[in-house]
Amino acid sequence: MTLFGEFTNSGGNRNIDEQQRNIVRLVKRAAIGIVLLIAAMIFFNYIVAVTRIGAGNVGIEIVLSGSQRGPAEIPIRTGWVVYSPLHSQIIEFPTFVQTVKWTHDMSEGRAANEAMSFNSKEGMEIYADVSLSYAIEPHRVPDFYVKYRLSDLDMFTHGILRDVVRNSLNEVASTYSVEQIYGEQKAEFLGKVQTLIQQKMEPVGVGIQQFGFIGAPRVPEVIATAITAKAQAIQDAESARNELAKTQAEAAKTVAEAEGEAKAAVTRANGEAEANKIRQTSLTPQLLELRKIENQKALIDRWNGALPTVQTGNGGLLMELPKQ
């Protein structure tokens, strides 16, 4: 019993040891698999990477090694892109329209006073809130990156582009008076500034979509009052000229009507005189005799057969005739 029992216990221990060894081997294999999987993922992440360029964006490939280091000539369009992080880098640029507002209002644009200041032809300092919209042409993105080496458009917008806008404002404003900028030539002034900004940004593929003031430019109160008063005086003078022209037109109409009436009366008088003249020239003895006979015939036709009751004598005395 003792030997058999010892034998039985020895076999059970061996079975337990074998199970433990199997478990240890499985754990080791699992650990090795996990390590290999992590290593493969790390290796894959460094050797091959996948990214997605969203709609309204363009990605460019920046070559990091080799003799062709730098931006690739052809930008990568939207969609999934497979690349090697050890060899290149993908930078994504938005190509949809960007709008920026530089104002003194803390609630509009960024929370800072970013109003533009520039000087007129007289040296008068003018402040203005400005709005600008731009977009980068997709096929010019590599040129843009080579020029500025920026992947963050906010840095470009509030740095380089802001300086270009401010310099363009000063350059064009130096040829305009404060009254012209503040008044009726404001649209012309803004058009020239936008054209100049576009000329400066066109080489790097930046297209200016819109540029303008937000509200009216701000000048010293005395200047603004004088400009407003002058504009009102011009408007009043124009109204007076219009009223005078209206009065003159009405007077001219009245004179024309009177002249027309006078001419019509003269024409009627001339016509009547001419008719009388014709009648006088047409009276002949024969015509008078004819008219006399026609009158006598008319009297005869109207006579009712009754004789006159009074008759004059040769001496002019009245004599009553006997009644029939």
C-alpha positions, 0 to 999 in steps of 0.5 A: 500500500505504501509503495503503491500509494507513493507511486500514485502520488508521484504520478500525480505530481508529475501531471501537475508539473506538466500542466504548469509547464504547459501554462508557462509555455503558453504565457511565454508564447503569448508574451512573445506574440504580443511583443512581436505584434507591438514591434510590427506595429511600431515597425509598420508605423515607421516604415509605412503610414496611411493618412487621409486628405479631406475634401477642401484640402490639399496635401503635399509630400515633403521628402526628408531624405535623399538628393531630392529633399524638399516639396514634391512637384506634384501635390497630393490630392484628396483621399487616402495616402500611403507614405513612408514616415522615414522618407517623407512627410505629408503636410495638409493645407486647406484650399477653401476660402479663408476669411479674416477680420482685423477690427478694434472690436474685441467681440469680432475677429480675435480678442484684440485691437487689430484695426489697421492704421494708415496715412493719407496724402496729407499725412492724416492718420486713419484707422479702419476695420478691415475684412479680407477673404483669400484662398490658396490655389491647389496646384500652387500649394508647393510654391506657397510652402517653399516661399514661407515654410509654414504649415499653419495658415493662422501664422501666415494670415496674422503675420505675413498677410497682415503686413502685406495688407497694411503696406498696401493700404499705406502705399495707395493711401499716400495718393488719396486725400482723407476726404477722398478716402472717407467720401465718394472715392472710397470704393475706388480706393479699396479697389486699388488696394485689393489689386495691389495685394493681389499683385503681391500675393499672386506669385505664391498662389494666394488669390484675394477674393474680397477686401473692404472696410467694416463700417466707415474709416475713423478720422479725428472728430473735427475732420469728420464733422468738416467732411460731413458739413461739406457733403451736406453743403454740396447736397444742399447746393445740388438741391437748390440747382435742381429747384432752380432748374425746375423753376426755370423749366416751368417759366419757360413752359409758361412763356412758350404757352403764351407765345403759342397763344399769341402766335395763334391769335395773330394767325387767326387775325391774319386769316380773318383779314385775308378772308375779308380782303378776299370778300372785298375784292370779290364784290362786283356790280353783277354780284351786288345785283344778284344779291339784291334780286335774291333778297327781293325773292326772299321777301316775296316768298315770305309775303302773306298777301297782306297790304301795309296799313301805313304808307308814306307820301312824297312829302314824307307824310303818313297816310292811313290806307283804307282797310279791305 
